[in-house]
Amino acid sequence: MSSGSVRRIGSKGPWEDAIGYSRAVELPNGLVLVSGCTSVVGGQIADGSPYEQTMTAFAVAFDALKELGLGAADVVRTRMYLTHARDVDEVGRAHKELFDAVRPAASMLIVSGFIDPSLVVEVEVEAYRGGVEQ
């Protein structure tokens, strides 16, 4: 990536064109911001427990990171949005399985809902590319 350029990637998700956003944006300083990811795969909501939805949502985020040549070890911050406090343990268990060795800064917030009521969790990921070309 050249100095001063911003790289944007899409995932062909159902709401990207309708709302006007990118799945991930890489800044010239090496920071990568991944938009909110849910358990929507191939335009369909993958059913499952809060744990399963969390694992699927992070897999969507990891796919975006992979496209940029990054992975879970590069993650420096996560945000998890849940619709119910009762799901904290399941969502937290999924996060620990994925990031226990990485230990990113993390937030878990309770929200009133998502675009589709069958979604119970949405995640955001920020990663950092340490060796940025200048």
DSSP file with accessible surface (Angstrom, degrees, kcal/mol):
  #  RESIDUE AA STRUCTURE BP1 BP2  ACC     N-H-->O    O-->H-N    N-H-->O    O-->H-N    TCO  KAPPA ALPHA  PHI   PSI    X-CA   Y-CA   Z-CA
    1    1 A M              0   0   55      0, 0.0   132,-0.1     0, 0.0     2,-0.1   0.000 360.0 360.0 360.0 130.5    0.0    0.0    0.0
    2    2 A S    >   -     0   0   82      1,-0.1     3,-1.9   132,-0.1   132,-0.1  -0.397 360.0 -85.0 -79.4 155.7    1.5    3.3   -1.0
    3    3 A S  T 3  S+     0   0   85      1,-0.3    -1,-0.1    -2,-0.1     3,-0.1  -0.325 114.0  16.1 -59.1 130.4    1.8    6.2    1.5
    4    4 A G  T 3  S+     0   0   61      1,-0.3     2,-0.3    -3,-0.1    -1,-0.3   0.358  97.1 119.7  90.0  -6.3   -1.3    8.2    1.8
    5    5 A S    <   -     0   0   39     -3,-1.9     2,-0.5    22,-0.1    -1,-0.3  -0.691  50.6-148.7 -96.7 149.3   -3.7    5.7    0.1
    6    6 A V        -     0   0   57     -2,-0.3     2,-0.5    21,-0.1    21,-0.2  -0.947  10.8-150.2-112.8 130.9   -6.7    4.1    1.8
    7    7 A R  E     -A   26   0A 107     19,-2.3    19,-3.2    -2,-0.5     2,-0.4  -0.892  12.8-170.9-105.2 130.5   -7.6    0.5    0.7
    8    8 A R  E     -A   25   0A 162     -2,-0.5     2,-0.3    17,-0.2    17,-0.2  -0.966   2.5-173.4-121.5 137.7  -11.2   -0.5    0.9
    9    9 A I  E     -A   24   0A  13     15,-2.4    15,-1.8    -2,-0.4    14,-1.3  -0.947   7.3-154.1-128.1 151.5  -12.6   -4.0    0.4
   10   10 A G        -     0   0   36     -2,-0.3    12,-0.1    12,-0.2    -2,-0.0  -0.736  13.4-155.8-114.9 168.6  -16.2   -5.3    0.2
   11   11 A S        -     0   0   54     -2,-0.3    -1,-0.1     2,-0.1    11,-0.0   0.333  44.4-114.5-122.7   1.3  -17.7   -8.7    0.9
   12   12 A K        +     0   0  199      1,-0.2    -2,-0.0    30,-0.0     0, 0.0   0.764  56.7 169.6  64.5  25.7  -20.8   -8.5   -1.3
   13   13 A G    >>  -     0   0   17      1,-0.1     3,-0.8    29,-0.1     4,-0.6  -0.292  46.8-109.7 -64.4 156.2  -22.9   -8.4    1.8
   14   14 A P  T 34 S+     0   0   65      0, 0.0     4,-0.4     0, 0.0    -1,-0.1   0.738 113.9  40.6 -64.7 -21.7  -26.6   -7.6    1.3
   15   15 A W  T 3> S+     0   0   72      2,-0.1     4,-2.5     1,-0.1     5,-0.5   0.551  89.6  87.2-105.1  -8.5  -26.5   -4.2    3.0
   16   16 A E  H <>>S+     0   0   13     -3,-0.8     4,-2.4     1,-0.2     5,-1.4   0.937  98.8  34.9 -58.0 -51.2  -23.1   -2.9    1.6
   17   17 A D  H  <5S+     0   0  161     -4,-0.6    -1,-0.2     3,-0.2    -2,-0.1   0.898 117.9  53.0 -70.2 -39.0  -24.6   -1.3   -1.5
   18   18 A A  H  45S+     0   0   84     -4,-0.4    -2,-0.2     1,-0.2    -1,-0.2   0.869 124.1  26.3 -65.6 -35.3  -27.9   -0.3    0.0
   19   19 A I  H  <5S-     0   0  107     -4,-2.5    -2,-0.2     2,-0.1    -1,-0.2   0.744 106.7-121.3-100.6 -28.9  -26.2    1.6    2.9
   20   20 A G  T  <5 +     0   0   62     -4,-2.4     2,-0.3    -5,-0.5    -3,-0.2   0.957  60.1 125.4  87.3  62.9  -22.9    2.5    1.2
   21   21 A Y      < -     0   0   69     -5,-1.4     2,-0.3    -6,-0.1    -1,-0.2  -0.939  52.0-120.6-142.9 167.8  -20.1    1.0    3.3
   22   22 A S        -     0   0   30     -2,-0.3    13,-0.3     1,-0.1   -12,-0.2  -0.828  18.7-131.5-106.6 149.8  -17.0   -1.2    2.9
   23   23 A R  S    S+     0   0   21    -14,-1.3    12,-2.8    -2,-0.3     2,-0.3   0.904  92.5   4.9 -64.7 -40.3  -16.5   -4.4    4.8
   24   24 A A  E     -AB   9  34A   0    -15,-1.8   -15,-2.4    10,-0.2     2,-0.4  -0.997  61.0-161.3-147.4 150.3  -12.9   -3.3    5.8
   25   25 A V  E     -AB   8  33A  30      8,-2.2     8,-2.8    -2,-0.3     2,-0.5  -0.999   8.1-156.9-132.4 126.9  -10.8   -0.2    5.4
   26   26 A E  E     -AB   7  32A   2    -19,-3.2   -19,-2.3    -2,-0.4     6,-0.2  -0.928  13.0-150.8-106.7 124.7   -7.0   -0.1    5.7
   27   27 A L    >   -     0   0   48      4,-3.1     3,-2.2    -2,-0.5   -21,-0.1  -0.545  28.1-108.6 -89.2 157.5   -5.4    3.2    6.5
   28   28 A P  T 3  S+     0   0   39      0, 0.0    -1,-0.1     0, 0.0   -23,-0.1   0.768 116.1  63.0 -58.3 -24.1   -1.9    4.2    5.5
   29   29 A N  T 3  S-     0   0   93      2,-0.1   103,-0.2     1,-0.1     3,-0.1   0.438 122.6-101.2 -82.5   2.2   -0.7    3.9    9.1
   30   30 A G  S <  S+     0   0    0     -3,-2.2    99,-2.7     1,-0.3     2,-0.3   0.372  78.0 136.4  96.4  -3.7   -1.5    0.2    9.1
   31   31 A L  E     - C   0 128A  42     97,-0.2    -4,-3.1    95,-0.0     2,-0.5  -0.620  36.3-161.9 -79.0 132.6   -4.7    0.3   11.0
   32   32 A V  E     -BC  26 127A   0     95,-3.2    95,-2.5    -2,-0.3     2,-0.5  -0.977   1.5-162.2-118.5 125.1   -7.5   -1.9    9.6
   33   33 A L  E     -BC  25 126A  63     -8,-2.8    -8,-2.2    -2,-0.5     2,-0.5  -0.931   3.0-161.0-109.4 122.4  -11.1   -1.2   10.5
   34   34 A V  E     -BC  24 125A   6     91,-3.0    91,-1.0    -2,-0.5   -10,-0.2  -0.917  20.1-126.1-106.2 125.2  -13.6   -4.0    9.9
   35   35 A S  E     -     0   0A  37    -12,-2.8    90,-0.2    -2,-0.5    88,-0.1  -0.085  49.5 -62.4 -59.8 166.3  -17.3   -3.0    9.8
   36   36 A G  E     -     0   0A  15     88,-0.1     2,-0.4    86,-0.1    88,-0.2  -0.240  58.0-159.7 -54.0 130.5  -19.8   -4.7   12.0
   37   37 A C  E     + C   0 123A   1     86,-3.2    86,-2.7    -3,-0.1     2,-0.2  -0.952  12.6 177.2-119.0 138.0  -20.1   -8.4   11.2
   38   38 A T        -     0   0   17     -2,-0.4    22,-0.2    84,-0.2    84,-0.1  -0.547  51.1 -81.9-121.7-169.9  -23.0  -10.7   12.0
   39   39 A S  S    S+     0   0    0     82,-0.4     7,-3.1    -2,-0.2     2,-0.6  -0.001  81.8 128.9 -89.7  32.9  -23.8  -14.3   11.2
   40   40 A V  E     +F   45   0B  19      5,-0.2     2,-0.4    13,-0.1     5,-0.3  -0.798  32.9 176.5 -88.3 119.0  -25.0  -13.5    7.7
   41   41 A V  E >   -F   44   0B  82      3,-3.1     3,-1.7    -2,-0.6    -2,-0.0  -0.994  67.0  -7.1-127.8 124.5  -23.2  -15.8    5.3
   42   42 A G  T 3  S-     0   0   81     -2,-0.4    -1,-0.1     1,-0.3     3,-0.1   0.836 130.0 -56.9  61.8  31.3  -24.0  -15.7    1.5
   43   43 A G  T 3  S+     0   0   42      1,-0.2     2,-0.4    -3,-0.0    -1,-0.3   0.444 120.0 103.3  80.9  -0.5  -26.9  -13.3    2.2
   44   44 A Q  E <  S-F   41   0B 143     -3,-1.7    -3,-3.1    -5,-0.0     2,-0.5  -0.920  75.5-117.2-118.2 142.6  -28.6  -15.7    4.6
   45   45 A I  E     -F   40   0B  39     -2,-0.4     2,-0.7    -5,-0.3    -5,-0.2  -0.642  26.7-136.1 -77.8 122.9  -28.6  -15.6    8.4
   46   46 A A        -     0   0   33     -7,-3.1    -7,-0.1    -2,-0.5    10,-0.1  -0.734  22.8-135.8 -80.4 114.5  -26.9  -18.6    9.9
   47   47 A D        +     0   0  142     -2,-0.7     2,-0.3    72,-0.0    72,-0.0  -0.228  47.5 108.8 -64.7 160.8  -29.1  -19.8   12.7
   48   48 A G        -     0   0   33      4,-0.0    -9,-0.0     5,-0.0    -2,-0.0  -0.842  64.6 -57.5 153.5 173.4  -27.5  -20.8   16.0
   49   49 A S     >  -     0   0   37     -2,-0.3     4,-3.2     1,-0.1     5,-0.3  -0.173  60.4 -96.9 -69.1 168.2  -26.9  -20.0   19.6
   50   50 A P  H  > S+     0   0   20      0, 0.0     4,-2.3     0, 0.0     5,-0.2   0.906 128.7  53.0 -55.3 -38.3  -25.2  -16.8   20.6
   51   51 A Y  H  > S+     0   0   42      2,-0.2     4,-2.5     1,-0.2     5,-0.2   0.951 111.5  44.7 -59.8 -49.9  -21.9  -18.7   20.8
   52   52 A E  H  > S+     0   0  101      1,-0.2     4,-2.5     2,-0.2     5,-0.2   0.902 112.5  50.9 -64.7 -41.4  -22.4  -20.0   17.2
   53   53 A Q  H  X S+     0   0    8     -4,-3.2     4,-2.7     1,-0.2    -1,-0.2   0.898 110.8  50.3 -63.3 -37.4  -23.5  -16.6   15.9
   54   54 A T  H  X S+     0   0    0     -4,-2.3     4,-2.7    -5,-0.3     5,-0.2   0.934 110.2  48.6 -65.4 -45.6  -20.4  -15.0   17.5
   55   55 A M  H  X S+     0   0   53     -4,-2.5     4,-1.9     1,-0.2    -2,-0.2   0.917 114.2  46.9 -61.5 -41.0  -18.1  -17.6   16.0
   56   56 A T  H  X S+     0   0   38     -4,-2.5     4,-2.1     2,-0.2    -2,-0.2   0.922 111.0  51.6 -67.1 -42.7  -19.7  -17.0   12.5
   57   57 A A  H  X S+     0   0    0     -4,-2.7     4,-2.0     1,-0.2    -2,-0.2   0.924 111.3  46.8 -61.9 -43.5  -19.5  -13.2   12.9
   58   58 A F  H  X S+     0   0    0     -4,-2.7     4,-3.0     1,-0.2    -1,-0.2   0.869 107.9  57.2 -67.1 -33.0  -15.8  -13.3   13.7
   59   59 A A  H  X S+     0   0   44     -4,-1.9     4,-2.1    -5,-0.2    -2,-0.2   0.906 105.5  51.0 -62.7 -38.6  -15.2  -15.7   10.8
   60   60 A V  H  X S+     0   0   25     -4,-2.1     4,-1.5     2,-0.2    -2,-0.2   0.932 112.1  46.8 -62.3 -44.2  -16.8  -13.1    8.5
   61   61 A A  H  X S+     0   0    0     -4,-2.0     4,-2.3     1,-0.2    -2,-0.2   0.915 110.2  52.6 -64.0 -41.6  -14.4  -10.5   10.0
   62   62 A F  H  X S+     0   0   43     -4,-3.0     4,-2.9     1,-0.2    -1,-0.2   0.855 103.9  57.4 -64.5 -34.3  -11.4  -12.9    9.7
   63   63 A D  H  X S+     0   0  108     -4,-2.1     4,-1.8     2,-0.2    -1,-0.2   0.907 107.7  47.7 -61.1 -40.3  -12.3  -13.3    6.0
   64   64 A A  H  X S+     0   0    5     -4,-1.5     4,-0.9     2,-0.2    -2,-0.2   0.926 112.8  48.2 -66.2 -43.5  -12.0   -9.6    5.5
   65   65 A L  H ><>S+     0   0    0     -4,-2.3     5,-2.8     1,-0.2     3,-0.9   0.911 108.5  54.6 -62.3 -41.4   -8.7   -9.5    7.4
   66   66 A K  H ><5S+     0   0  159     -4,-2.9     3,-2.0     1,-0.3    -1,-0.2   0.887 101.1  58.5 -60.3 -39.8   -7.4  -12.5    5.3
   67   67 A E  H 3<5S+     0   0  109     -4,-1.8    -1,-0.3     1,-0.3    -2,-0.2   0.794 109.1  46.2 -61.0 -24.5   -8.1  -10.6    2.1
   68   68 A L  T <<5S-     0   0    5     -3,-0.9    -1,-0.3    -4,-0.9    -2,-0.2   0.291 124.6-104.0 -99.3   6.5   -5.8   -7.9    3.4
   69   69 A G  T < 5S+     0   0   59     -3,-2.0     2,-0.2     1,-0.3    -3,-0.2   0.726  85.0 112.8  80.2  22.9   -3.1  -10.4    4.4
   70   70 A L      < -     0   0   15     -5,-2.8    -1,-0.3    -8,-0.1     2,-0.2  -0.747  40.8-173.7-121.6 170.0   -3.9  -10.3    8.2
   71   71 A G    >   -     0   0   25     -2,-0.2     3,-2.0    -3,-0.1     4,-0.3  -0.800  48.6 -66.1-148.4-168.7   -5.3  -12.6   10.8
   72   72 A A  G >  S+     0   0   30      1,-0.3     3,-1.7    -2,-0.2    -2,-0.0   0.831 123.1  63.3 -58.4 -34.0   -6.5  -13.0   14.3
   73   73 A A  G 3  S+     0   0   84      1,-0.3    -1,-0.3    54,-0.0    26,-0.0   0.719  99.8  55.3 -65.8 -18.2   -2.9  -12.4   15.7
   74   74 A D  G <  S+     0   0   54     -3,-2.0    54,-2.3    53,-0.0     2,-0.3   0.479  80.7 114.6 -91.3  -4.3   -3.1   -8.9   14.2
   75   75 A V  E <   +D  127   0A   4     -3,-1.7    52,-0.3    -4,-0.3     3,-0.1  -0.510  32.6 170.2 -73.9 130.0   -6.3   -7.9   16.0
   76   76 A V  E     +     0   0A  68     50,-2.7    29,-2.3     1,-0.3     2,-0.3   0.534  64.8  22.7-114.6 -13.8   -5.8   -5.1   18.5
   77   77 A R  E     -De 126 105A  74     49,-1.7    49,-2.6    27,-0.3     2,-0.3  -0.974  57.5-174.0-155.2 140.6   -9.4   -4.3   19.4
   78   78 A T  E     -De 125 106A   0     27,-2.4    29,-1.6    -2,-0.3     2,-0.4  -0.962   6.1-163.1-131.1 151.5  -12.8   -6.0   19.3
   79   79 A R  E     -De 124 107A  50     45,-2.2    45,-2.4    -2,-0.3     2,-0.5  -0.998   5.6-165.6-131.3 133.5  -16.3   -4.8   20.0
   80   80 A M  E     -De 123 108A   5     27,-2.6    29,-3.0    -2,-0.4     2,-0.5  -0.984   1.6-164.2-122.1 122.9  -19.2   -7.1   20.6
   81   81 A Y  E     -De 122 109A  47     41,-3.3    41,-2.0    -2,-0.5     2,-0.3  -0.935  12.3-176.1-107.6 126.6  -22.8   -5.9   20.5
   82   82 A L  E     -De 121 110A   0     27,-3.0    29,-3.1    -2,-0.5    39,-0.2  -0.923  28.4-148.7-122.6 149.9  -25.4   -8.2   22.1
   83   83 A T  S    S+     0   0   23     37,-1.7     2,-0.4    -2,-0.3    38,-0.1   0.626  87.2  39.1 -89.6 -14.4  -29.2   -7.8   22.3
   84   84 A H    >   -     0   0   71     36,-0.4     3,-1.8     1,-0.1    -1,-0.2  -0.991  64.3-145.6-139.9 133.2  -29.4   -9.7   25.6
   85   85 A A  G >  S+     0   0   67     -2,-0.4     3,-1.9     1,-0.3     4,-0.3   0.800  98.8  72.3 -62.6 -26.7  -27.2   -9.6   28.8
   86   86 A R  G 3  S+     0   0  181      1,-0.3     3,-0.3     2,-0.1     4,-0.3   0.689  91.6  58.7 -62.9 -16.3  -28.0  -13.3   29.2
   87   87 A D  G <> S+     0   0   11     -3,-1.8     4,-2.6     1,-0.2     5,-0.3   0.443  73.9 100.0 -93.4   1.4  -25.7  -14.0   26.2
   88   88 A V  H <> S+     0   0   54     -3,-1.9     4,-2.9     1,-0.2     5,-0.2   0.902  81.8  49.2 -55.7 -45.2  -22.6  -12.5   27.8
   89   89 A D  H  > S+     0   0  139     -3,-0.3     4,-2.3    -4,-0.3    -1,-0.2   0.925 113.5  45.0 -64.6 -43.6  -21.1  -15.8   28.9
   90   90 A E  H  > S+     0   0   60     -4,-0.3     4,-1.9     2,-0.2    -1,-0.2   0.922 116.8  44.7 -67.2 -42.5  -21.6  -17.5   25.5
   91   91 A V  H  X S+     0   0    0     -4,-2.6     4,-2.4     1,-0.2    -2,-0.2   0.927 114.1  50.6 -67.2 -41.6  -20.3  -14.6   23.5
   92   92 A G  H  X S+     0   0   25     -4,-2.9     4,-2.7    -5,-0.3    -2,-0.2   0.881 107.2  53.9 -63.0 -37.9  -17.4  -14.2   25.9
   93   93 A R  H  X S+     0   0  120     -4,-2.3     4,-2.3    -5,-0.2    -1,-0.2   0.930 109.5  47.6 -63.0 -43.6  -16.6  -17.9   25.6
   94   94 A A  H  X S+     0   0    0     -4,-1.9     4,-1.9     2,-0.2    -2,-0.2   0.936 112.0  50.1 -62.7 -44.7  -16.3  -17.6   21.8
   95   95 A H  H  X S+     0   0   25     -4,-2.4     4,-2.7     1,-0.2    -2,-0.2   0.927 110.1  50.5 -60.4 -44.2  -14.2  -14.5   22.1
   96   96 A K  H  X S+     0   0  113     -4,-2.7     4,-1.9     1,-0.2    -1,-0.2   0.919 108.3  52.4 -62.2 -42.3  -11.8  -16.2   24.6
   97   97 A E  H  < S+     0   0  106     -4,-2.3    -1,-0.2     1,-0.2    -2,-0.2   0.886 118.0  37.6 -60.3 -37.9  -11.4  -19.2   22.2
   98   98 A L  H  < S+     0   0   46     -4,-1.9    -2,-0.2    -5,-0.2    -1,-0.2   0.808 132.0  22.4 -83.4 -32.0  -10.5  -16.9   19.4
   99   99 A F  H  X S+     0   0    3     -4,-2.7     4,-3.2    -5,-0.2     3,-0.4   0.293  79.1 112.2-125.4  10.1   -8.4  -14.3   21.2
  100  100 A D  T  < S+     0   0   65     -4,-1.9    -3,-0.1     1,-0.3    -1,-0.1   0.898  90.4  40.4 -56.7 -39.8   -7.0  -15.8   24.4
  101  101 A A  T  4 S+     0   0  105     -5,-0.2    -1,-0.3    -4,-0.2    -2,-0.1   0.750 120.2  45.6 -79.4 -21.1   -3.5  -15.7   23.1
  102  102 A V  T  4 S-     0   0   46     -3,-0.4    -2,-0.2    -4,-0.1    -1,-0.1   0.868  81.3-164.5 -90.1 -42.9   -3.9  -12.3   21.4
  103  103 A R     <  -     0   0  174     -4,-3.2    -3,-0.1    -7,-0.1     3,-0.1   0.940  13.9-173.8  55.5  58.5   -5.6  -10.4   24.2
  104  104 A P        -     0   0   18      0, 0.0   -27,-0.3     0, 0.0     2,-0.1  -0.331  38.3 -89.1 -71.0 162.4   -6.9   -7.4   22.2
  105  105 A A  E     -e   77   0A  54    -29,-2.3   -27,-2.4   -26,-0.0     2,-0.3  -0.500  60.2-169.2 -62.6 142.0   -8.6   -4.5   23.9
  106  106 A A  E     -e   78   0A  53    -29,-0.2     2,-0.4    -2,-0.1   -27,-0.2  -0.994  23.8-168.5-144.9 147.8  -12.3   -5.4   23.9
  107  107 A S  E     -e   79   0A  38    -29,-1.6   -27,-2.6    -2,-0.3     2,-0.4  -0.984   4.6-164.2-131.6 144.4  -15.7   -4.0   24.7
  108  108 A M  E     -e   80   0A  67     -2,-0.4     2,-0.4   -29,-0.2   -27,-0.2  -0.990  17.4-179.8-129.2 121.0  -19.0   -5.8   25.1
  109  109 A L  E     -e   81   0A  76    -29,-3.0   -27,-3.0    -2,-0.4     2,-0.5  -0.942  25.7-132.6-126.1 145.1  -22.2   -3.7   24.9
  110  110 A I  E     -e   82   0A  92     -2,-0.4     2,-0.3   -29,-0.2   -27,-0.2  -0.841  31.2-178.1 -95.9 127.8  -25.9   -4.4   25.2
  111  111 A V        -     0   0   44    -29,-3.1     3,-0.1    -2,-0.5   -30,-0.0  -0.775  36.7-115.4-121.7 168.0  -28.0   -2.8   22.4
  112  112 A S  S    S-     0   0  136     -2,-0.3     2,-0.3     1,-0.2   -29,-0.1   0.733  77.6 -55.8 -80.0 -21.1  -31.7   -2.8   21.6
  113  113 A G        -     0   0   39    -31,-0.1    -1,-0.2     7,-0.0     2,-0.2  -0.954  44.4-108.9 164.9 176.8  -31.5   -4.7   18.4
  114  114 A F        -     0   0   38     -2,-0.3     5,-0.0     5,-0.3     8,-0.0  -0.687  48.7 -83.5-124.8-180.0  -30.2   -5.3   14.9
  115  115 A I  S    S+     0   0  112     -2,-0.2    -1,-0.0     1,-0.1     3,-0.0   0.866 122.1  36.6 -55.3 -39.9  -31.5   -5.0   11.3
  116  116 A D  S >  S-     0   0   55      1,-0.1     3,-1.9     0, 0.0    -2,-0.2  -0.968  80.2-140.7-116.3 129.0  -32.9   -8.5   11.6
  117  117 A P  T 3  S+     0   0  123      0, 0.0    -1,-0.1     0, 0.0    -2,-0.1   0.679  97.8  67.1 -65.9 -14.8  -34.4   -9.6   14.9
  118  118 A S  T 3  S+     0   0   53      2,-0.0     2,-0.4   -71,-0.0    -3,-0.0   0.650  82.2  91.9 -80.6 -10.2  -33.0  -13.1   14.7
  119  119 A L    <   +     0   0    3     -3,-1.9    -5,-0.3     1,-0.1     3,-0.1  -0.673  47.6 173.6 -81.7 133.5  -29.5  -11.7   15.0
  120  120 A V        +     0   0   26     -2,-0.4   -37,-1.7     1,-0.2   -36,-0.4   0.494  61.6  34.5-117.1  -8.7  -28.3  -11.6   18.6
  121  121 A V  E     - D   0  82A   0    -39,-0.2   -82,-0.4   -38,-0.1     2,-0.3  -0.998  51.5-176.5-148.4 145.0  -24.7  -10.5   18.2
  122  122 A E  E     - D   0  81A  50    -41,-2.0   -41,-3.3    -2,-0.3     2,-0.3  -0.987  15.1-159.4-136.8 141.1  -22.6   -8.2   16.0
  123  123 A V  E     -CD  37  80A   0    -86,-2.7   -86,-3.2    -2,-0.3     2,-0.4  -0.921   8.2-162.2-124.3 150.0  -18.8   -7.8   16.2
  124  124 A E  E     - D   0  79A  50    -45,-2.4   -45,-2.2    -2,-0.3     2,-0.4  -0.964  11.8-162.9-124.0 147.6  -16.3   -5.2   15.0
  125  125 A V  E     -CD  34  78A   1    -91,-1.0   -91,-3.0    -2,-0.4     2,-0.4  -0.985   9.6-167.1-133.5 139.4  -12.6   -5.8   14.7
  126  126 A E  E     -CD  33  77A  37    -49,-2.6   -50,-2.7    -2,-0.4   -49,-1.7  -0.995  15.5-179.5-122.4 133.8   -9.6   -3.5   14.4
  127  127 A A  E     -CD  32  75A   0    -95,-2.5   -95,-3.2    -2,-0.4     2,-0.4  -0.847  16.2-140.6-127.4 166.0   -6.3   -4.9   13.4
  128  128 A Y  E     -C   31   0A 106    -54,-2.3     2,-0.8    -2,-0.3   -97,-0.2  -0.994   4.3-149.7-134.9 128.7   -2.8   -3.4   12.9
  129  129 A R        -     0   0   60    -99,-2.7     3,-0.4    -2,-0.4   -59,-0.0  -0.868  15.3-166.8 -93.7 107.7   -0.3   -4.1   10.2
  130  130 A G  S    S+     0   0   55     -2,-0.8     2,-1.2     1,-0.2    -1,-0.2   0.886  76.8  53.9 -66.8 -39.5    3.1   -3.5   12.0
  131  131 A G  S    S+     0   0   71   -101,-0.1    -1,-0.2     2,-0.0     2,-0.2  -0.453  75.4 176.7 -97.9  64.2    5.4   -3.4    9.0
  132  132 A V        -     0   0   27     -2,-1.2     2,-0.2    -3,-0.4  -129,-0.0  -0.465  31.1-120.9 -71.5 134.5    3.7   -0.8    6.8
  133  133 A E              0   0  135     -2,-0.2    -1,-0.1  -132,-0.1  -103,-0.1  -0.538 360.0 360.0 -71.6 137.8    5.4    0.1    3.6
  134  134 A Q              0   0  171     -2,-0.2  -132,-0.1  -131,-0.1  -105,-0.0  -0.867 360.0 360.0-115.4 360.0    6.3    3.7    3.4
